[in-house]
């Protein structure tokens, strides 16, 4: 299995977290932890394994004046 590092869904880019999980339940638990940290999450199944893809948007950035 050679998963994609990135996935686009509904025009949004998600990045794979690098783990392969054995069950949908395990992937759902991981996804819930990411959601708790303000990530958007997708779960994908590939080759009988489950992959978690995450996305976080910047809500505010501090810019220092020179």
N, CA, C, O and CB atoms as a CASP TS submission, in Angstrom:
PFRMAT TS
TARGET T0000
AUTHOR 0000-0000-0000
METHOD Language model
MODEL 1
PARENT N/A
ATOM      1  N   UNK     1       0.845  -1.174   0.000  1.00  0.00           N
ATOM      2  CA  UNK     1       0.000   0.000   0.000  1.00  0.00           C
ATOM      3  C   UNK     1       0.897   1.245   0.000  1.00  0.00           C
ATOM      4  O   UNK     1       1.851   1.347   0.770  1.00  0.00           O
ATOM      5  CB  UNK     1      -0.965  -0.007   1.226  1.00  0.00           C
ATOM      6  N   UNK     2       0.564   2.168  -0.872  1.00  0.00           N
ATOM      7  CA  UNK     2       1.311   3.416  -0.993  1.00  0.00           C
ATOM      8  C   UNK     2       0.308   4.572  -1.010  1.00  0.00           C
ATOM      9  O   UNK     2      -0.050   5.060  -2.082  1.00  0.00           O
ATOM     10  CB  UNK     2       2.209   3.421  -2.285  1.00  0.00           C
ATOM     11  N   UNK     3      -0.150   5.017   0.174  1.00  0.00           N
ATOM     12  CA  UNK     3      -1.196   6.047   0.227  1.00  0.00           C
ATOM     13  C   UNK     3      -0.728   7.405  -0.286  1.00  0.00           C
ATOM     14  O   UNK     3       0.455   7.740  -0.231  1.00  0.00           O
ATOM     15  CB  UNK     3      -1.692   6.197   1.642  1.00  0.00           C
ATOM     16  N   UNK     4      -1.681   8.169  -0.782  1.00  0.00           N
ATOM     17  CA  UNK     4      -1.400   9.546  -1.181  1.00  0.00           C
ATOM     18  C   UNK     4      -1.129  10.367   0.069  1.00  0.00           C
ATOM     19  O   UNK     4      -1.800  10.198   1.087  1.00  0.00           O
ATOM     20  CB  UNK     4      -2.582  10.152  -2.001  1.00  0.00           C
ATOM     21  N   UNK     5      -0.150  11.252  -0.007  1.00  0.00           N
ATOM     22  CA  UNK     5       0.149  12.129   1.124  1.00  0.00           C
ATOM     23  C   UNK     5      -0.888  13.228   1.269  1.00  0.00           C
ATOM     24  O   UNK     5      -1.104  13.745   2.366  1.00  0.00           O
ATOM     25  CB  UNK     5       1.530  12.742   0.966  1.00  0.00           C
ATOM     26  N   UNK     6      -1.531  13.587   0.161  1.00  0.00           N
ATOM     27  CA  UNK     6      -2.547  14.640   0.180  1.00  0.00           C
ATOM     28  C   UNK     6      -3.788  14.165  -0.559  1.00  0.00           C
ATOM     29  O   UNK     6      -3.714  13.329  -1.459  1.00  0.00           O
ATOM     30  CB  UNK     6      -2.006  15.945  -0.452  1.00  0.00           C
ATOM     31  N   UNK     7      -4.928  14.715  -0.161  1.00  0.00           N
ATOM     32  CA  UNK     7      -6.200  14.395  -0.794  1.00  0.00           C
ATOM     33  C   UNK     7      -7.002  15.689  -0.897  1.00  0.00           C
ATOM     34  O   UNK     7      -6.995  16.505   0.025  1.00  0.00           O
ATOM     35  CB  UNK     7      -6.986  13.295   0.011  1.00  0.00           C
ATOM     36  N   UNK     8      -7.687  15.873  -2.011  1.00  0.00           N
ATOM     37  CA  UNK     8      -8.548  17.045  -2.175  1.00  0.00           C
ATOM     38  C   UNK     8      -9.993  16.577  -2.142  1.00  0.00           C
ATOM     39  O   UNK     8     -10.380  15.656  -2.860  1.00  0.00           O
ATOM     40  CB  UNK     8      -8.234  17.809  -3.508  1.00  0.00           C
ATOM     41  N   UNK     9     -10.784  17.229  -1.296  1.00  0.00           N
ATOM     42  CA  UNK     9     -12.199  16.919  -1.170  1.00  0.00           C
ATOM     43  C   UNK     9     -12.966  18.224  -1.080  1.00  0.00           C
ATOM     44  O   UNK     9     -12.670  19.070  -0.236  1.00  0.00           O
ATOM     45  CB  UNK     9     -12.476  16.020   0.066  1.00  0.00           C
ATOM     46  N   UNK    10     -13.945  18.386  -1.944  1.00  0.00           N
ATOM     47  CA  UNK    10     -14.742  19.619  -1.987  1.00  0.00           C
ATOM     48  C   UNK    10     -13.869  20.864  -2.099  1.00  0.00           C
ATOM     49  O   UNK    10     -14.155  21.897  -1.495  1.00  0.00           O
ATOM     50  CB  UNK    10     -15.616  19.721  -0.744  1.00  0.00           C
ATOM     51  N   UNK    11     -12.799  20.747  -2.884  1.00  0.00           N
ATOM     52  CA  UNK    11     -11.913  21.884  -3.108  1.00  0.00           C
ATOM     53  C   UNK    11     -10.975  22.200  -1.956  1.00  0.00           C
ATOM     54  O   UNK    11     -10.294  23.225  -1.982  1.00  0.00           O
ATOM     55  CB  UNK    11     -12.722  23.077  -3.401  1.00  0.00           C
ATOM     56  N   UNK    12     -10.927  21.339  -0.943  1.00  0.00           N
ATOM     57  CA  UNK    12     -10.063  21.555   0.217  1.00  0.00           C
ATOM     58  C   UNK    12      -8.982  20.474   0.249  1.00  0.00           C
ATOM     59  O   UNK    12      -9.260  19.300   0.005  1.00  0.00           O
ATOM     60  CB  UNK    12     -10.892  21.547   1.540  1.00  0.00           C
ATOM     61  N   UNK    13      -7.753  20.880   0.551  1.00  0.00           N
ATOM     62  CA  UNK    13      -6.630  19.953   0.596  1.00  0.00           C
ATOM     63  C   UNK    13      -6.442  19.420   2.016  1.00  0.00           C
ATOM     64  O   UNK    13      -6.363  20.188   2.975  1.00  0.00           O
ATOM     65  CB  UNK    13      -5.340  20.640   0.101  1.00  0.00           C
ATOM     66  N   UNK    14      -6.371  18.100   2.132  1.00  0.00           N
ATOM     67  CA  UNK    14      -6.142  17.413   3.394  1.00  0.00           C
ATOM     68  C   UNK    14      -4.824  16.650   3.304  1.00  0.00           C
ATOM     69  O   UNK    14      -4.460  16.157   2.237  1.00  0.00           O
ATOM     70  CB  UNK    14      -7.322  16.453   3.734  1.00  0.00           C
ATOM     71  N   UNK    15      -4.111  16.553   4.423  1.00  0.00           N
ATOM     72  CA  UNK    15      -2.840  15.841   4.467  1.00  0.00           C
ATOM     73  C   UNK    15      -2.982  14.588   5.341  1.00  0.00           C
ATOM     74  O   UNK    15      -3.625  14.616   6.390  1.00  0.00           O
ATOM     75  CB  UNK    15      -1.711  16.765   5.007  1.00  0.00           C
ATOM     76  N   UNK    16      -2.365  13.488   4.885  1.00  0.00           N
ATOM     77  CA  UNK    16      -2.382  12.228   5.624  1.00  0.00           C
ATOM     78  C   UNK    16      -1.515  12.363   6.867  1.00  0.00           C
ATOM     79  O   UNK    16      -0.447  12.974   6.808  1.00  0.00           O
ATOM     80  CB  UNK    16      -1.890  11.052   4.736  1.00  0.00           C
ATOM     81  N   UNK    17      -1.951  11.810   7.981  1.00  0.00           N
ATOM     82  CA  UNK    17      -1.177  11.919   9.222  1.00  0.00           C
ATOM     83  C   UNK    17      -0.065  10.880   9.324  1.00  0.00           C
ATOM     84  O   UNK    17       0.688  10.878  10.298  1.00  0.00           O
ATOM     85  CB  UNK    17      -2.097  11.784  10.410  1.00  0.00           C
ATOM     86  N   UNK    18       0.049  10.000   8.335  1.00  0.00           N
ATOM     87  CA  UNK    18       1.170   9.049   8.287  1.00  0.00           C
ATOM     88  C   UNK    18       0.904   7.701   8.929  1.00  0.00           C
ATOM     89  O   UNK    18       1.771   6.828   8.905  1.00  0.00           O
ATOM     90  CB  UNK    18       2.344   9.649   8.941  1.00  0.00           C
ATOM     91  N   UNK    19      -0.270   7.512   9.500  1.00  0.00           N
ATOM     92  CA  UNK    19      -0.574   6.238  10.164  1.00  0.00           C
ATOM     93  C   UNK    19      -1.564   5.410   9.359  1.00  0.00           C
ATOM     94  O   UNK    19      -2.458   5.956   8.713  1.00  0.00           O
ATOM     95  CB  UNK    19      -1.129   6.487  11.565  1.00  0.00           C
ATOM     96  N   UNK    20      -1.402   4.091   9.398  1.00  0.00           N
ATOM     97  CA  UNK    20      -2.407   3.180   8.842  1.00  0.00           C
ATOM     98  C   UNK    20      -3.064   2.485  10.029  1.00  0.00           C
ATOM     99  O   UNK    20      -2.385   1.953  10.907  1.00  0.00           O
ATOM    100  CB  UNK    20      -1.768   2.131   7.827  1.00  0.00           C
ATOM    101  N   UNK    21      -4.371   2.496  10.041  1.00  0.00           N
ATOM    102  CA  UNK    21      -5.124   1.944  11.160  1.00  0.00           C
ATOM    103  C   UNK    21      -5.916   0.730  10.700  1.00  0.00           C
ATOM    104  O   UNK    21      -6.342   0.656   9.547  1.00  0.00           O
ATOM    105  CB  UNK    21      -6.063   3.005  11.768  1.00  0.00           C
ATOM    106  N   UNK    22      -6.109  -0.215  11.602  1.00  0.00           N
ATOM    107  CA  UNK    22      -6.740  -1.487  11.249  1.00  0.00           C
ATOM    108  C   UNK    22      -8.258  -1.463  11.234  1.00  0.00           C
ATOM    109  O   UNK    22      -8.873  -2.306  10.580  1.00  0.00           O
ATOM    110  CB  UNK    22      -6.295  -2.530  12.192  1.00  0.00           C
ATOM    111  N   UNK    23      -8.884  -0.518  11.937  1.00  0.00           N
ATOM    112  CA  UNK    23     -10.343  -0.520  11.986  1.00  0.00           C
ATOM    113  C   UNK    23     -10.901   0.893  11.840  1.00  0.00           C
ATOM    114  O   UNK    23     -10.235   1.881  12.150  1.00  0.00           O
ATOM    115  CB  UNK    23     -10.830  -1.144  13.293  1.00  0.00           C
ATOM    116  N   UNK    24     -12.129   0.959  11.363  1.00  0.00           N
ATOM    117  CA  UNK    24     -12.811   2.252  11.232  1.00  0.00           C
ATOM    118  C   UNK    24     -13.003   2.877  12.617  1.00  0.00           C
ATOM    119  O   UNK    24     -12.910   4.096  12.765  1.00  0.00           O
ATOM    120  CB  UNK    24     -14.186   2.084  10.512  1.00  0.00           C
ATOM    121  N   UNK    25     -13.269   2.055  13.622  1.00  0.00           N
ATOM    122  CA  UNK    25     -13.461   2.552  14.981  1.00  0.00           C
ATOM    123  C   UNK    25     -12.180   3.234  15.495  1.00  0.00           C
ATOM    124  O   UNK    25     -12.238   4.305  16.099  1.00  0.00           O
ATOM    125  CB  UNK    25     -13.871   1.394  15.923  1.00  0.00           C
ATOM    126  N   UNK    26     -11.048   2.611  15.252  1.00  0.00           N
ATOM    127  CA  UNK    26      -9.763   3.186  15.655  1.00  0.00           C
ATOM    128  C   UNK    26      -9.521   4.515  14.925  1.00  0.00           C
ATOM    129  O   UNK    26      -9.060   5.483  15.530  1.00  0.00           O
ATOM    130  CB  UNK    26      -8.608   2.192  15.365  1.00  0.00           C
ATOM    131  N   UNK    27      -9.832   4.556  13.634  1.00  0.00           N
ATOM    132  CA  UNK    27      -9.680   5.786  12.850  1.00  0.00           C
ATOM    133  C   UNK    27     -10.617   6.872  13.372  1.00  0.00           C
ATOM    134  O   UNK    27     -10.239   8.043  13.411  1.00  0.00           O
ATOM    135  CB  UNK    27      -9.957   5.516  11.355  1.00  0.00           C
ATOM    136  N   UNK    28     -11.823   6.503  13.770  1.00  0.00           N
ATOM    137  CA  UNK    28     -12.775   7.475  14.300  1.00  0.00           C
ATOM    138  C   UNK    28     -12.278   8.072  15.615  1.00  0.00           C
ATOM    139  O   UNK    28     -12.482   9.258  15.876  1.00  0.00           O
ATOM    140  CB  UNK    28     -14.145   6.820  14.503  1.00  0.00           C
ATOM    141  N   UNK    29     -11.634   7.262  16.434  1.00  0.00           N
ATOM    142  CA  UNK    29     -11.080   7.769  17.695  1.00  0.00           C
ATOM    143  C   UNK    29      -9.951   8.760  17.433  1.00  0.00           C
ATOM    144  O   UNK    29      -9.877   9.803  18.083  1.00  0.00           O
ATOM    145  CB  UNK    29     -10.569   6.608  18.567  1.00  0.00           C
ATOM    146  N   UNK    30      -9.077   8.443  16.487  1.00  0.00           N
ATOM    147  CA  UNK    30      -7.992   9.350  16.119  1.00  0.00           C
ATOM    148  C   UNK    30      -8.570  10.641  15.547  1.00  0.00           C
ATOM    149  O   UNK    30      -8.123  11.734  15.894  1.00  0.00           O
ATOM    150  CB  UNK    30      -7.038   8.683  15.098  1.00  0.00           C
ATOM    151  N   UNK    31      -9.557  10.512  14.676  1.00  0.00           N
ATOM    152  CA  UNK    31     -10.189  11.679  14.059  1.00  0.00           C
ATOM    153  C   UNK    31     -10.813  12.583  15.118  1.00  0.00           C
ATOM    154  O   UNK    31     -10.733  13.807  15.009  1.00  0.00           O
ATOM    155  CB  UNK    31     -11.257  11.238  13.044  1.00  0.00           C
ATOM    156  N   UNK    32     -11.421  12.006  16.120  1.00  0.00           N
ATOM    157  CA  UNK    32     -12.052  12.799  17.174  1.00  0.00           C
ATOM    158  C   UNK    32     -11.013  13.613  17.947  1.00  0.00           C
ATOM    159  O   UNK    32     -11.279  14.750  18.337  1.00  0.00           O
ATOM    160  CB  UNK    32     -12.829  11.888  18.133  1.00  0.00           C
ATOM    161  N   UNK    33      -9.840  13.036  18.168  1.00  0.00           N
ATOM    162  CA  UNK    33      -8.770  13.790  18.840  1.00  0.00           C
ATOM    163  C   UNK    33      -8.334  14.982  17.992  1.00  0.00           C
ATOM    164  O   UNK    33      -8.109  16.075  18.513  1.00  0.00           O
ATOM    165  CB  UNK    33      -7.559  12.874  19.128  1.00  0.00           C
ATOM    166  N   UNK    34      -8.217  14.763  16.685  1.00  0.00           N
ATOM    167  CA  UNK    34      -7.870  15.878  15.798  1.00  0.00           C
ATOM    168  C   UNK    34      -8.954  16.954  15.811  1.00  0.00           C
ATOM    169  O   UNK    34      -8.650  18.146  15.849  1.00  0.00           O
ATOM    170  CB  UNK    34      -7.651  15.371  14.365  1.00  0.00           C
ATOM    171  N   UNK    35     -10.210  16.533  15.781  1.00  0.00           N
ATOM    172  CA  UNK    35     -11.307  17.515  15.819  1.00  0.00           C
ATOM    173  C   UNK    35     -11.248  18.347  17.098  1.00  0.00           C
ATOM    174  O   UNK    35     -11.543  19.542  17.083  1.00  0.00           O
ATOM    175  CB  UNK    35     -12.675  16.804  15.715  1.00  0.00           C
ATOM    176  N   UNK    36     -10.866  17.710  18.198  1.00  0.00           N
ATOM    177  CA  UNK    36     -10.719  18.418  19.464  1.00  0.00           C
ATOM    178  C   UNK    36      -9.635  19.487  19.410  1.00  0.00           C
ATOM    179  O   UNK    36      -9.650  20.439  20.191  1.00  0.00           O
ATOM    180  CB  UNK    36     -10.411  17.437  20.569  1.00  0.00           C
ATOM    181  N   UNK    37      -8.684  19.324  18.474  1.00  0.00           N
ATOM    182  CA  UNK    37      -7.617  20.306  18.268  1.00  0.00           C
ATOM    183  C   UNK    37      -7.921  21.236  17.096  1.00  0.00           C
ATOM    184  O   UNK    37      -7.015  21.862  16.544  1.00  0.00           O
ATOM    185  CB  UNK    37      -6.287  19.596  18.032  1.00  0.00           C
ATOM    186  N   UNK    38      -9.187  21.326  16.720  1.00  0.00           N
ATOM    187  CA  UNK    38      -9.682  22.237  15.669  1.00  0.00           C
ATOM    188  C   UNK    38      -9.226  21.889  14.250  1.00  0.00           C
ATOM    189  O   UNK    38      -9.020  22.786  13.433  1.00  0.00           O
ATOM    190  CB  UNK    38      -9.242  23.631  15.981  1.00  0.00           C
ATOM    191  N   UNK    39      -9.068  20.610  13.952  1.00  0.00           N
ATOM    192  CA  UNK    39      -8.771  20.167  12.591  1.00  0.00           C
ATOM    193  C   UNK    39     -10.055  19.717  11.914  1.00  0.00           C
ATOM    194  O   UNK    39     -10.984  19.254  12.576  1.00  0.00           O
ATOM    195  CB  UNK    39      -7.725  19.024  12.591  1.00  0.00           C
ATOM    196  N   UNK    40     -10.106  19.853  10.593  1.00  0.00           N
ATOM    197  CA  UNK    40     -11.127  19.177   9.796  1.00  0.00           C
ATOM    198  C   UNK    40     -10.529  17.808   9.475  1.00  0.00           C
ATOM    199  O   UNK    40      -9.317  17.690   9.299  1.00  0.00           O
ATOM    200  CB  UNK    40     -11.521  20.001   8.468  1.00  0.00           C
ATOM    201  N   UNK    41     -11.362  16.780   9.397  1.00  0.00           N
ATOM    202  CA  UNK    41     -10.849  15.415   9.262  1.00  0.00           C
ATOM    203  C   UNK    41     -11.618  14.639   8.202  1.00  0.00           C
ATOM    204  O   UNK    41     -12.835  14.770   8.072  1.00  0.00           O
ATOM    205  CB  UNK    41     -10.923  14.681  10.603  1.00  0.00           C
ATOM    206  N   UNK    42     -10.879  13.825   7.443  1.00  0.00           N
ATOM    207  CA  UNK    42     -11.457  12.847   6.522  1.00  0.00           C
ATOM    208  C   UNK    42     -10.875  11.483   6.863  1.00  0.00           C
ATOM    209  O   UNK    42      -9.696  11.370   7.196  1.00  0.00           O
ATOM    210  CB  UNK    42     -11.174  13.227   5.023  1.00  0.00           C
ATOM    211  N   UNK    43     -11.697  10.457   6.780  1.00  0.00           N
ATOM    212  CA  UNK    43     -11.222   9.086   6.955  1.00  0.00           C
ATOM    213  C   UNK    43     -11.386   8.388   5.616  1.00  0.00           C
ATOM    214  O   UNK    43     -12.457   8.428   5.010  1.00  0.00           O
ATOM    215  CB  UNK    43     -12.005   8.330   8.102  1.00  0.00           C
ATOM    216  N   UNK    44     -10.314   7.746   5.156  1.00  0.00           N
ATOM    217  CA  UNK    44     -10.347   7.023   3.886  1.00  0.00           C
ATOM    218  C   UNK    44      -9.948   5.571   4.126  1.00  0.00           C
ATOM    219  O   UNK    44      -9.140   5.275   5.006  1.00  0.00           O
ATOM    220  CB  UNK    44      -9.405   7.689   2.838  1.00  0.00           C
ATOM    221  N   UNK    45     -10.527   4.666   3.329  1.00  0.00           N
ATOM    222  CA  UNK    45     -10.162   3.254   3.405  1.00  0.00           C
ATOM    223  C   UNK    45      -9.370   2.909   2.156  1.00  0.00           C
ATOM    224  O   UNK    45      -9.774   3.237   1.040  1.00  0.00           O
ATOM    225  CB  UNK    45     -11.426   2.337   3.545  1.00  0.00           C
ATOM    226  N   UNK    46      -8.243   2.247   2.354  1.00  0.00           N
ATOM    227  CA  UNK    46      -7.410   1.835   1.229  1.00  0.00           C
ATOM    228  C   UNK    46      -6.775   0.490   1.559  1.00  0.00           C
ATOM    229  O   UNK    46      -6.060   0.361   2.553  1.00  0.00           O
ATOM    230  CB  UNK    46      -6.319   2.903   0.912  1.00  0.00           C
ATOM    231  N   UNK    47      -7.037  -0.494   0.734  1.00  0.00           N
ATOM    232  CA  UNK    47      -6.439  -1.808   0.927  1.00  0.00           C
ATOM    233  C   UNK    47      -6.809  -2.452   2.251  1.00  0.00           C
ATOM    234  O   UNK    47      -6.003  -3.186   2.823  1.00  0.00           O
ATOM    235  CB  UNK    47      -4.958  -1.705   0.827  1.00  0.00           C
ATOM    236  N   UNK    48      -8.015  -2.192   2.752  1.00  0.00           N
ATOM    237  CA  UNK    48      -8.445  -2.780   4.017  1.00  0.00           C
ATOM    238  C   UNK    48      -7.926  -2.049   5.242  1.00  0.00           C
ATOM    239  O   UNK    48      -8.215  -2.456   6.367  1.00  0.00           O
ATOM    240  CB  UNK    48      -8.011  -4.198   4.078  1.00  0.00           C
ATOM    241  N   UNK    49      -7.178  -0.996   5.051  1.00  0.00           N
ATOM    242  CA  UNK    49      -6.668  -0.173   6.156  1.00  0.00           C
ATOM    243  C   UNK    49      -7.359   1.181   6.116  1.00  0.00           C
ATOM    244  O   UNK    49      -7.914   1.569   5.088  1.00  0.00           O
ATOM    245  CB  UNK    49      -5.114  -0.005   6.073  1.00  0.00           C
ATOM    246  N   UNK    50      -7.327   1.892   7.221  1.00  0.00           N
ATOM    247  CA  UNK    50      -7.974   3.191   7.322  1.00  0.00           C
ATOM    248  C   UNK    50      -6.923   4.268   7.522  1.00  0.00           C
ATOM    249  O   UNK    50      -5.973   4.102   8.286  1.00  0.00           O
ATOM    250  CB  UNK    50      -8.998   3.209   8.472  1.00  0.00           C
ATOM    251  N   UNK    51      -7.114   5.372   6.820  1.00  0.00           N
ATOM    252  CA  UNK    51      -6.186   6.493   6.841  1.00  0.00           C
ATOM    253  C   UNK    51      -6.928   7.733   7.307  1.00  0.00           C
ATOM    254  O   UNK    51      -8.089   7.939   6.955  1.00  0.00           O
ATOM    255  CB  UNK    51      -5.547   6.721   5.446  1.00  0.00           C
ATOM    256  N   UNK    52      -6.257   8.555   8.098  1.00  0.00           N
ATOM    257  CA  UNK    52      -6.855   9.789   8.588  1.00  0.00           C
ATOM    258  C   UNK    52      -6.147  10.958   7.901  1.00  0.00           C
ATOM    259  O   UNK    52      -4.924  11.086   7.965  1.00  0.00           O
ATOM    260  CB  UNK    52      -6.751   9.895  10.155  1.00  0.00           C
ATOM    261  N   UNK    53      -6.932  11.797   7.252  1.00  0.00           N
ATOM    262  CA  UNK    53      -6.431  12.997   6.591  1.00  0.00           C
ATOM    263  C   UNK    53      -6.954  14.207   7.362  1.00  0.00           C
ATOM    264  O   UNK    53      -8.118  14.242   7.761  1.00  0.00           O
ATOM    265  CB  UNK    53      -6.869  13.049   5.080  1.00  0.00           C
ATOM    266  N   UNK    54      -6.089  15.192   7.566  1.00  0.00           N
ATOM    267  CA  UNK    54      -6.470  16.359   8.356  1.00  0.00           C
ATOM    268  C   UNK    54      -6.216  17.654   7.606  1.00  0.00           C
ATOM    269  O   UNK    54      -5.443  17.713   6.651  1.00  0.00           O
ATOM    270  CB  UNK    54      -5.718  16.372   9.672  1.00  0.00           C
ATOM    271  N   UNK    55      -6.903  18.695   8.080  1.00  0.00           N
ATOM    272  CA  UNK    55      -6.764  20.023   7.486  1.00  0.00           C
ATOM    273  C   UNK    55      -7.059  21.045   8.570  1.00  0.00           C
ATOM    274  O   UNK    55      -8.004  20.900   9.346  1.00  0.00           O
ATOM    275  CB  UNK    55      -7.719  20.209   6.252  1.00  0.00           C
ATOM    276  N   UNK    56      -6.240  22.071   8.607  1.00  0.00           N
ATOM    277  CA  UNK    56      -6.489  23.170   9.543  1.00  0.00           C
ATOM    278  C   UNK    56      -6.274  24.473   8.795  1.00  0.00           C
ATOM    279  O   UNK    56      -5.288  24.632   8.075  1.00  0.00           O
ATOM    280  CB  UNK    56      -5.557  23.080  10.806  1.00  0.00           C
ATOM    281  N   UNK    57      -7.197  25.398   8.968  1.00  0.00           N
ATOM    282  CA  UNK    57      -7.034  26.696   8.327  1.00  0.00           C
ATOM    283  C   UNK    57      -6.536  27.699   9.341  1.00  0.00           C
ATOM    284  O   UNK    57      -6.839  27.607  10.531  1.00  0.00           O
ATOM    285  CB  UNK    57      -8.351  27.173   7.696  1.00  0.00           C
ATOM    286  N   UNK    58      -5.783  28.643   8.865  1.00  0.00           N
ATOM    287  CA  UNK    58      -5.289  29.703   9.723  1.00  0.00           C
ATOM    288  C   UNK    58      -6.437  30.674   9.986  1.00  0.00           C
ATOM    289  O   UNK    58      -7.048  31.192   9.051  1.00  0.00           O
ATOM    290  CB  UNK    58      -4.066  30.430   9.081  1.00  0.00           C
ATOM    291  N   UNK    59      -6.721  30.912  11.246  1.00  0.00           N
ATOM    292  CA  UNK    59      -7.818  31.817  11.576  1.00  0.00           C
ATOM    293  C   UNK    59      -7.331  33.213  11.897  1.00  0.00           C
ATOM    294  O   UNK    59      -8.114  34.162  11.895  1.00  0.00           O
ATOM    295  CB  UNK    59      -8.606  31.278  12.738  1.00  0.00           C
ATOM    296  N   UNK    60      -6.070  33.343  12.168  1.00  0.00           N
ATOM    297  CA  UNK    60      -5.510  34.662  12.433  1.00  0.00           C
ATOM    298  C   UNK    60      -3.994  34.572  12.431  1.00  0.00           C
ATOM    299  O   UNK    60      -3.420  33.592  12.906  1.00  0.00           O
ATOM    300  CB  UNK    60      -6.024  35.225  13.779  1.00  0.00           C
ATOM    301  N   UNK    61      -3.365  35.576  11.907  1.00  0.00           N
ATOM    302  CA  UNK    61      -1.910  35.573  11.882  1.00  0.00           C
ATOM    303  C   UNK    61      -1.421  36.908  12.404  1.00  0.00           C
ATOM    304  O   UNK    61      -2.006  37.952  12.115  1.00  0.00           O
ATOM    305  CB  UNK    61      -1.368  35.300  10.453  1.00  0.00           C
ATOM    306  N   UNK    62      -0.355  36.869  13.167  1.00  0.00           N
ATOM    307  CA  UNK    62       0.243  38.086  13.677  1.00  0.00           C
ATOM    308  C   UNK    62       1.379  38.493  12.771  1.00  0.00           C
ATOM    309  O   UNK    62       2.290  37.707  12.509  1.00  0.00           O
ATOM    310  CB  UNK    62       0.732  37.904  15.121  1.00  0.00           C
ATOM    311  N   UNK    63       1.327  39.693  12.304  1.00  0.00           N
ATOM    312  CA  UNK    63       2.375  40.202  11.419  1.00  0.00           C
ATOM    313  C   UNK    63       3.052  41.370  12.121  1.00  0.00           C
ATOM    314  O   UNK    63       2.398  42.333  12.520  1.00  0.00           O
ATOM    315  CB  UNK    63       1.793  40.638  10.024  1.00  0.00           C
ATOM    316  N   UNK    64       4.352  41.276  12.264  1.00  0.00           N
ATOM    317  CA  UNK    64       5.102  42.353  12.919  1.00  0.00           C
ATOM    318  C   UNK    64       5.558  43.359  11.884  1.00  0.00           C
ATOM    319  O   UNK    64       6.053  42.982  10.822  1.00  0.00           O
ATOM    320  CB  UNK    64       6.314  41.794  13.697  1.00  0.00           C
ATOM    321  N   UNK    65       5.397  44.619  12.183  1.00  0.00           N
ATOM    322  CA  UNK    65       5.851  45.691  11.282  1.00  0.00           C
ATOM    323  C   UNK    65       7.370  45.816  11.379  1.00  0.00           C
ATOM    324  O   UNK    65       7.931  45.684  12.467  1.00  0.00           O
ATOM    325  CB  UNK    65       5.163  47.057  11.633  1.00  0.00           C
ATOM    326  N   UNK    66       8.033  46.066  10.264  1.00  0.00           N
ATOM    327  CA  UNK    66       9.505  46.200  10.307  1.00  0.00           C
ATOM    328  C   UNK    66       9.972  47.423  11.041  1.00  0.00           C
ATOM    329  O   UNK    66      11.175  47.656  11.151  1.00  0.00           O
ATOM    330  CB  UNK    66      10.062  46.232   8.921  1.00  0.00           C
TER
END
